[in-house]
């Protein structure tokens, strides 16, 4: 099953990497991102958990032009107005707009790294509704899948 996931997910598919305090899913996430980049898919990362340079480390440098990092790590709540993406921007409309800014690949992967920040500041039902809207909207327009690493304690 894992090899099928790395070959490319179905259009509109959700892939959730379950992470725990004891077992990090970061290496699996990076492997998945690298696989998508090598397939020449555009990868958009809504980055809350790690800085961009840490995510880019050890990724295939020949395909990094396909990686689009929407930085929420330095200011996830938007207090200092330094982040290009914040928890407040988490909506299907805003995320779709950001994905459509770059049409440089045959398919797109959206990585939400991670939902922990979003879930701390939005109602769980609202987050689920936005993800469903996002999934429906993206799958009808282009080949896009959504990868969500989730940290569970």
N, C-alpha and C positions, 0 to 999 in steps of 0.2 A: 504494500500500500504506500509506503513512504517513497519508493522509487517513482510511483505514478504521480505523486504530488510534485516531486522535483522535476518531472518531465513537463509540467505545465498543467495548472488546474483548469477545470471547466469554467466557462464564462459565468461570472457573477457568483462564483463559489466563495464561501467563507472558509478560511483555514485558520484554526486557532492553535497556537503553540502554548501549551499549559506549562507554566514556569512555577517553581517553588523556591523557597529560601535555600533548600538543600541541593536542588538540581536546576541549574541555569539553562534556559533555552536559547541563550544568546548565540551560541555557536551554530545551533540548528537554524536560527533566524538568518544569520549571515550566510550560511550555506545556501539557504533558499533564495536569498537576494542575489547571491553570486550566480546561481543557476539561472535565474530569470534574466539577469544582465547578459549572460552568455547566449541566451536564446534571443537576444536583442529586444527584450521587452523593457518598456519604460517602467521604472520603479519609483514610486512616490512614497516618501516616508514622512509621516506626521510624527516628529521626534520629540517625545516628552522625556524619555528615560536616560538617554545618553547623548553627549555632544556629537556633532557631525563628524569631527575628526576621528572619534572612537569608532563610529559606525563604519566609516570608510576604510579604516585600517584592515589590511589583508583582503580587500575586495579586488577583483580583477581590474587593474588600472586601464586596460584597453577599452573597457565599457563604462567607465565612470561617468561619461557624458550622458548616459541614460538614467543616472541616479539623481533624483530631485528631492532634496532634503528641506522640508518645511519646518524650520527651527522653532520648537516650543520649549526646548530644554533650558535655555538661558533665562526665560521669563514666562513660565507657563500660565500665569494669571494675568499677564499684561500690565503689571504695575509700573514697570519702567519703560514700557513701550519699545523694548529691544527685540522682541520675538516677532518673526514673520507669521507665526501661527500661535494661537493661544487656546485655552479651554473654551473661551467665549466663542471662538470661531467654529466650534464643533457642531456643524450642521450639514445635512446632505447637500444643500445649495452651495455653501461655501467650499466644501471639499470638492464637489463636482467642478466648480469654477476653477479651482486650482489645478485639477487634473487636465482640464481642457486647455490650459495655457500652453501645454506642451503636447504636441501631436507628433512626436519624433520617432515613434516605434510602432511595430505591428500590433502590440498588445500592451496593456498596463497592469501593474500590480500596485495595489495600495496597501502600505504597511502602516498600521496604527501602533506605534511603539511608545507606550502601551496604554491600554484603556484605564489603568489605575487612576491617573490624574483626572481623566474625564469623568469617571464614576464618582470621584470624590466631590465633584462640583456640579454634576447634573443628576437628575433623577434617573434611576435605572430604566424605568419604562421609556422615558424620553430618549435615552441613549439607544435602546433597542429599536425604537421607532425610526430614529435617524439612520441607523445602520440598515434597516430594512428598506427605507426610501433610497438610500445610497445604492444598495444592491440592485434594486429594481431599475433605478435610473441609469446606472452604469451599464448593466447588462443589456439594456435595450439599445444603447448607443454605440458601444465598442466592447471589445474583448477586455474586460477588467475583472480581476479577482481581488479579494480583500484578505490580507493576512493580519491576524491580530495576536501578538504575543500577550499572554495574560499571566501576571504574577499572582499566585495564590499562596497565602501563608497558612 
